[in-house]
Amino acid sequence: MRWTRRILGAGVVAGVAWALWRRLDRPDRTLEWQPRPFPLAPQPVPVPAAPEPLGPPTWVAPTDGTCPATHPVKAKLRSGIFHVPGGEFHDRTVPDRCYADAAAAEADGLRAAKR
C-alpha cells in the first residue's frame, strides 16, 4: 500500500511538472498567415454551340406489330438484328423499329439476319 501511494504521488508530480513545462514552452505570439491573391483570375469556360439537328429519324415505330409499306425492314433491338423482306423470319418477326432500307438499319448499329 505504501509503494502504491509513492508511485501514484510520483505520477502526479511528474504530470504537474510536464504541464508547467508545456505552458512555459509556448511562444509569446501566435503564428500569422497572410493569404496571397490567386495568381490568375479564373477564365470563363466557353460553352460549345448547340449541335446541328441530325435530320429526320431513319426509322419509324411499328403500328400494331407491323411495319408500313414505306419502311419494310424489321428490326429487333434486343438481338441487334434486322430482317429484310423475303428473309426466312421476316414474316413472323414482331419489330421494335421499321427501317426504309438495310443501310439505314446498319447505320443504327444493327446487323442483318443470317437467314
Backbone as a chain_set.jsonl record, in Angstrom:
{"seq": "MRWTRRILGAGVVAGVAWALWRRLDRPDRTLEWQPRPFPLAPQPVPVPAAPEPLGPPTWVAPTDGTCPATHPVKAKLRSGIFHVPGGEFHDRTVPDRCYADAAAAEADGLRAAKR", "coords": {"N": [[0.828, -1.186, 0.0], [1.947, 1.177, 0.734], [3.879, 1.514, -1.244], [2.299, 1.84, -3.451], [1.092, 4.313, -2.993], [3.343, 5.939, -3.136], [4.134, 5.561, -5.805], [1.891, 6.546, -7.172], [1.949, 9.183, -6.227], [4.383, 10.062, -7.297], [3.698, 9.946, -9.978], [1.724, 11.941, -10.119], [3.228, 14.218, -9.471], [5.015, 14.192, -11.626], [3.223, 14.604, -13.733], [2.221, 17.197, -13.166], [4.59, 18.653, -13.364], [5.195, 18.255, -16.062], [2.996, 19.562, -17.275], [3.432, 22.232, -16.464], [5.872, 22.692, -17.731], [5.119, 22.492, -20.452], [3.423, 24.684, -20.605], [5.134, 26.843, -20.201], [6.715, 26.574, -22.419], [5.449, 27.593, -24.629], [5.231, 29.857, -27.438], [5.421, 33.473, -27.363], [3.746, 34.852, -29.09], [1.161, 34.224, -31.502], [1.124, 32.332, -34.562], [0.931, 33.946, -37.695], [-0.858, 34.181, -40.726], [-0.844, 35.368, -43.892], [-3.054, 35.572, -46.476], [-2.411, 34.921, -49.911], [-3.087, 36.563, -52.991], [-4.954, 35.01, -55.624], [-3.069, 33.766, -58.342], [-3.906, 33.969, -61.073], [-6.874, 35.18, -62.446], [-9.817, 33.23, -62.607], [-10.795, 32.069, -65.767], [-13.66, 32.414, -67.866], [-15.364, 29.533, -69.033], [-15.802, 28.606, -72.332], [-18.957, 28.0, -73.764], [-19.957, 25.278, -75.669], [-21.295, 25.473, -78.973], [-24.691, 24.806, -79.834], [-25.411, 21.585, -81.083], [-25.962, 20.815, -84.531], [-29.172, 19.924, -85.811], [-29.84, 16.47, -86.409], [-31.432, 15.674, -88.423], [-34.319, 14.107, -89.953], [-35.56, 11.125, -88.322], [-34.335, 7.869, -89.212], [-35.913, 5.723, -88.963], [-39.132, 4.3, -88.178], [-41.777, 3.83, -85.822], [-43.385, 0.699, -85.328], [-46.789, -0.077, -86.25], [-49.344, -1.662, -84.658], [-47.75, -3.97, -84.515], [-46.735, -4.338, -87.053], [-44.85, -3.292, -89.926], [-44.959, -0.249, -91.858], [-45.587, 0.091, -95.414], [-43.703, 1.771, -96.527], [-41.45, 1.457, -94.989], [-40.08, -1.315, -94.894], [-38.167, -2.956, -93.614], [-37.6, -4.92, -90.82], [-36.692, -4.569, -87.422], [-35.168, -5.881, -84.487], [-34.395, -4.717, -81.417], [-33.347, -5.85, -79.081], [-31.94, -8.137, -79.877], [-30.348, -7.022, -81.789], [-30.601, -7.355, -84.52], [-31.696, -7.122, -87.925], [-34.359, -7.767, -90.225], [-34.86, -8.388, -93.599], [-37.296, -7.927, -96.254], [-38.512, -10.958, -97.624], [-36.771, -12.561, -96.305], [-36.132, -15.462, -94.212], [-37.297, -15.315, -91.619], [-38.725, -12.959, -91.668], [-41.521, -12.566, -91.93], [-42.654, -13.532, -89.527], [-41.48, -12.011, -87.549], [-41.836, -9.732, -84.93], [-41.545, -6.401, -84.954], [-39.371, -3.931, -83.364], [-38.533, -1.577, -84.384], [-38.901, 0.025, -87.596], [-37.316, 0.173, -90.684], [-36.393, 2.008, -93.662], [-34.567, 0.974, -95.472], [-31.895, -1.495, -95.691], [-29.415, -0.304, -95.309], [-29.897, 1.904, -93.668], [-30.622, 0.63, -91.299], [-28.227, -0.7, -90.691], [-26.622, 1.53, -90.293], [-27.601, 2.359, -87.887], [-26.459, 0.586, -86.195], [-27.242, -2.052, -86.231], [-27.258, -5.527, -87.282], [-27.506, -7.623, -90.19], [-29.863, -10.315, -90.518], [-28.869, -13.741, -90.47], [-30.243, -15.639, -91.92]], "CA": [[0.0, 0.0, 0.0], [2.837, 2.313, 0.826], [4.507, 1.675, -2.555], [1.274, 2.327, -4.372], [0.962, 5.757, -2.762], [4.557, 6.598, -3.63], [4.113, 5.551, -7.268], [0.862, 7.499, -7.582], [2.447, 10.527, -5.92], [5.402, 10.397, -8.29], [2.992, 10.195, -11.234], [1.074, 13.25, -10.031], [4.287, 15.232, -9.533], [5.516, 14.219, -12.997], [2.196, 15.207, -14.57], [2.2, 18.639, -12.91], [5.824, 19.21, -13.923], [5.068, 18.249, -17.521], [2.036, 20.603, -17.638], [4.097, 23.529, -16.309], [6.897, 22.798, -18.777], [4.423, 22.761, -21.71], [2.878, 26.04, -20.559], [6.238, 27.789, -20.354], [7.353, 26.34, -23.708], [4.668, 28.236, -25.685], [5.759, 31.15, -27.887], [4.67, 34.633, -26.863], [2.727, 35.284, -30.042], [0.664, 33.151, -32.36], [1.534, 32.424, -35.955], [0.009, 34.674, -38.552], [-0.798, 33.78, -42.123], [-1.46, 36.334, -44.788], [-3.398, 34.893, -47.73], [-1.93, 35.527, -51.143], [-4.138, 36.577, -54.015], [-4.854, 33.96, -56.637], [-2.198, 34.325, -59.378], [-4.666, 34.312, -62.269], [-8.322, 35.115, -62.257], [-10.379, 32.15, -63.419], [-11.374, 32.499, -67.036], [-14.919, 31.712, -68.155], [-15.262, 28.415, -69.964], [-16.758, 28.827, -73.424], [-19.999, 26.984, -73.914], [-19.997, 24.882, -77.08], [-22.533, 25.79, -79.692], [-25.648, 23.698, -79.901], [-25.177, 20.791, -82.291], [-26.985, 20.935, -85.565], [-30.089, 18.785, -85.783], [-29.394, 15.36, -87.228], [-32.372, 15.423, -89.512], [-35.422, 13.225, -89.56], [-35.098, 9.779, -87.973], [-34.329, 6.926, -90.335], [-36.804, 4.614, -88.637], [-40.457, 4.63, -87.649], [-42.294, 2.819, -84.896], [-44.397, -0.149, -85.973], [-48.178, 0.081, -85.817], [-49.986, -2.967, -84.453], [-46.792, -5.05, -84.729], [-46.334, -4.465, -88.46], [-44.178, -2.125, -90.494], [-45.651, 0.317, -93.017], [-45.01, -0.293, -96.71], [-42.554, 2.632, -96.828], [-40.327, 1.019, -94.151], [-40.32, -2.754, -94.785], [-37.122, -3.688, -92.887], [-37.991, -5.087, -89.416], [-35.523, -4.645, -86.54], [-35.335, -6.221, -83.072], [-33.307, -4.047, -80.711], [-32.759, -6.734, -78.07], [-30.964, -9.017, -80.53], [-29.491, -6.233, -82.664], [-30.718, -7.944, -85.854], [-32.811, -6.664, -88.752], [-34.841, -8.744, -91.212], [-35.292, -7.759, -94.857], [-38.397, -8.668, -96.885], [-38.07, -12.15, -98.328], [-35.953, -13.371, -95.407], [-36.848, -16.613, -93.641], [-38.07, -14.963, -90.421], [-39.286, -11.617, -91.808], [-42.976, -12.535, -91.734], [-43.071, -13.785, -88.145], [-40.79, -11.109, -86.626], [-42.577, -8.569, -84.428], [-40.44, -5.435, -84.903], [-39.293, -2.8, -82.437], [-38.383, -0.431, -85.284], [-39.026, -0.275, -89.023], [-36.392, 0.986, -91.474], [-36.695, 2.096, -95.09], [-33.672, 0.06, -96.186], [-30.911, -2.175, -94.849], [-28.319, 0.622, -94.997], [-30.311, 2.714, -92.514], [-30.555, -0.231, -90.116], [-26.81, -0.898, -90.386], [-26.113, 2.796, -89.769], [-28.037, 2.423, -86.489], [-25.701, -0.377, -85.412], [-27.828, -3.391, -86.295], [-26.673, -6.4, -88.302], [-28.504, -8.366, -90.964], [-30.108, -11.694, -90.097], [-28.09, -14.69, -91.276], [-31.159, -16.385, -92.799]], "C": [[0.872, 1.25, 0.0], [3.489, 2.592, -0.533], [3.507, 2.22, -3.576], [1.108, 3.833, -4.233], [2.177, 6.502, -3.304], [4.552, 6.663, -5.166], [3.068, 6.535, -7.798], [1.308, 8.937, -7.335], [3.487, 10.973, -6.935], [4.747, 10.69, -9.639], [2.325, 11.554, -11.244], [2.111, 14.355, -10.152], [4.824, 15.335, -10.965], [4.496, 14.874, -13.928], [2.132, 16.714, -14.401], [3.437, 19.29, -13.511], [5.738, 19.279, -15.449], [4.119, 19.359, -17.981], [2.665, 21.991, -17.517], [5.139, 23.74, -17.407], [6.255, 23.126, -20.129], [3.888, 24.196, -21.742], [3.976, 27.073, -20.775], [6.899, 27.683, -21.731], [6.612, 27.029, -24.855], [5.338, 29.537, -26.14], [4.851, 32.281, -27.399], [3.561, 35.068, -27.817], [2.317, 34.1, -30.912], [1.163, 33.368, -33.784], [0.476, 33.162, -36.75], [0.22, 34.223, -39.99], [-1.546, 34.802, -42.948], [-1.8, 35.623, -46.095], [-2.86, 35.667, -48.932], [-3.071, 35.559, -52.152], [-3.888, 35.463, -55.031], [-4.053, 34.51, -57.811], [-2.937, 34.741, -60.652], [-6.15, 34.213, -61.967], [-8.874, 33.989, -63.118], [-11.071, 32.705, -64.658], [-12.685, 31.758, -67.275], [-14.693, 30.629, -69.209], [-16.263, 28.641, -71.09], [-17.727, 27.658, -73.533], [-20.045, 26.581, -75.383], [-21.354, 25.201, -77.7], [-23.429, 24.563, -79.736], [-25.4, 22.902, -81.181], [-26.325, 20.961, -83.28], [-27.911, 19.733, -85.501], [-29.641, 17.711, -86.776], [-30.311, 15.081, -88.404], [-33.463, 14.476, -89.047], [-34.894, 11.832, -89.213], [-35.225, 8.844, -89.169], [-35.244, 5.749, -90.08], [-38.139, 5.151, -88.149], [-40.88, 3.507, -86.71], [-43.347, 1.976, -85.611], [-45.791, 0.151, -85.425], [-48.821, -1.299, -85.79], [-49.049, -4.131, -84.78], [-46.368, -5.25, -86.164], [-45.686, -3.17, -88.922], [-44.988, -1.571, -91.657], [-44.92, -0.065, -94.308], [-43.789, 0.546, -97.066], [-41.299, 2.217, -96.07], [-40.447, -0.491, -93.916], [-39.293, -3.542, -93.971], [-37.481, -3.706, -91.406], [-36.742, -5.271, -88.556], [-35.943, -4.995, -85.123], [-34.138, -5.64, -82.325], [-32.611, -4.965, -79.715], [-31.682, -7.629, -78.684], [-29.998, -8.243, -81.413], [-29.515, -6.706, -84.105], [-31.872, -7.282, -86.6], [-33.107, -7.715, -89.814], [-35.353, -7.999, -92.43], [-36.452, -8.562, -95.442], [-37.85, -9.831, -97.722], [-37.182, -13.042, -97.482], [-36.799, -14.443, -94.746], [-37.756, -16.222, -92.473], [-38.725, -13.582, -90.513], [-40.769, -11.588, -91.466], [-43.374, -12.727, -90.281], [-42.356, -12.903, -87.114], [-41.71, -9.961, -86.239], [-41.533, -7.483, -84.173], [-40.547, -4.454, -83.737], [-39.191, -1.494, -83.223], [-38.534, -0.909, -86.719], [-38.143, 0.705, -89.795], [-36.788, 0.954, -92.942], [-35.821, 1.149, -95.893], [-32.646, -0.522, -95.214], [-29.768, -1.249, -94.451], [-28.656, 1.484, -93.783], [-30.248, 1.895, -91.231], [-29.108, -0.483, -89.714], [-26.19, 0.367, -89.819], [-26.51, 2.982, -88.311], [-27.349, 1.378, -85.623], [-26.272, -1.779, -85.398], [-27.12, -4.218, -87.365], [-27.796, -7.169, -88.986], [-28.661, -9.773, -90.404], [-29.34, -12.639, -91.016], [-28.97, -15.488, -92.223], [-32.198, -15.459, -93.373]], "O": [[0.562, 2.245, -0.655], [3.639, 3.747, -0.932], [3.878, 2.986, -4.465], [0.998, 4.547, -5.229], [2.038, 7.586, -3.871], [4.918, 7.681, -5.753], [3.324, 7.268, -8.754], [1.059, 9.812, -8.165], [3.478, 12.12, -7.382], [5.19, 11.582, -10.363], [2.351, 12.252, -12.258], [1.89, 15.331, -10.869], [5.06, 16.436, -11.462], [4.879, 15.626, -14.825], [2.003, 17.44, -15.387], [3.344, 20.365, -14.103], [6.166, 20.264, -16.051], [4.401, 20.032, -18.973], [2.451, 22.84, -18.382], [5.268, 24.84, -17.945], [6.784, 23.949, -20.876], [3.902, 24.843, -22.789], [3.762, 28.071, -21.463], [7.575, 28.618, -22.16], [7.125, 27.04, -25.974], [5.943, 30.24, -25.33], [3.683, 32.072, -27.071], [2.542, 35.6, -27.378], [3.042, 33.112, -31.033], [1.573, 34.47, -34.149], [-0.722, 33.018, -36.505], [1.339, 33.925, -40.406], [-2.728, 35.063, -42.727], [-0.897, 35.116, -46.76], [-2.861, 36.898, -48.956], [-3.925, 34.671, -52.158], [-2.753, 35.042, -55.255], [-4.325, 35.628, -58.249], [-2.611, 35.771, -61.242], [-6.611, 33.276, -61.315], [-8.433, 33.814, -64.255], [-11.826, 33.675, -64.595], [-12.802, 30.585, -66.919], [-13.922, 30.808, -70.152], [-17.449, 28.846, -70.83], [-17.35, 26.493, -73.408], [-20.158, 27.442, -76.256], [-22.393, 25.196, -77.039], [-22.958, 23.427, -79.68], [-25.201, 23.487, -82.246], [-27.473, 21.211, -82.914], [-27.472, 18.632, -85.168], [-29.127, 18.021, -87.85], [-29.958, 14.304, -89.291], [-33.512, 14.093, -87.878], [-33.878, 11.407, -89.763], [-36.1, 9.006, -90.019], [-35.336, 4.853, -90.919], [-38.253, 6.313, -87.758], [-40.394, 2.38, -86.805], [-44.116, 2.5, -86.417], [-45.944, 0.578, -84.28], [-48.832, -2.01, -86.795], [-49.499, -5.167, -85.269], [-45.701, -6.238, -86.473], [-45.943, -2.097, -88.377], [-45.637, -2.333, -92.373], [-43.766, -0.493, -94.274], [-42.928, 0.094, -97.821], [-40.194, 2.586, -96.466], [-40.876, -0.906, -92.839], [-39.537, -4.709, -93.665], [-37.65, -2.652, -90.793], [-35.842, -6.033, -88.911], [-36.939, -4.481, -84.613], [-32.998, -6.029, -82.577], [-31.399, -4.861, -79.528], [-30.634, -7.851, -78.076], [-28.932, -8.756, -81.754], [-28.554, -6.485, -84.843], [-32.89, -6.926, -86.006], [-32.221, -8.455, -90.243], [-36.175, -7.09, -92.315], [-36.581, -9.753, -95.158], [-36.853, -9.69, -98.431], [-36.867, -14.161, -97.885], [-38.026, -14.353, -94.718], [-38.864, -16.743, -92.351], [-39.236, -13.088, -89.509], [-41.225, -10.673, -90.78], [-44.357, -12.13, -89.84], [-42.608, -13.041, -85.917], [-42.292, -9.3, -87.099], [-40.714, -7.626, -83.266], [-41.625, -4.185, -83.206], [-39.687, -0.452, -82.795], [-38.326, -2.083, -87.025], [-38.215, 1.916, -89.585], [-37.427, 0.012, -93.411], [-36.273, 0.58, -96.887], [-32.547, -0.092, -94.065], [-29.208, -1.395, -93.364], [-27.785, 1.762, -92.959], [-29.859, 2.414, -90.185], [-28.789, -0.481, -88.525], [-25.32, 0.291, -88.952], [-25.827, 3.691, -87.572], [-27.629, 1.293, -84.427], [-25.82, -2.617, -84.618], [-26.462, -3.668, -88.248], [-28.883, -7.341, -88.435], [-27.71, -10.351, -89.88], [-29.182, -12.362, -92.205], [-28.481, -15.972, -93.243], [-33.059, -15.896, -94.137]]}, "num_chains": 1, "name": "protein.A"}
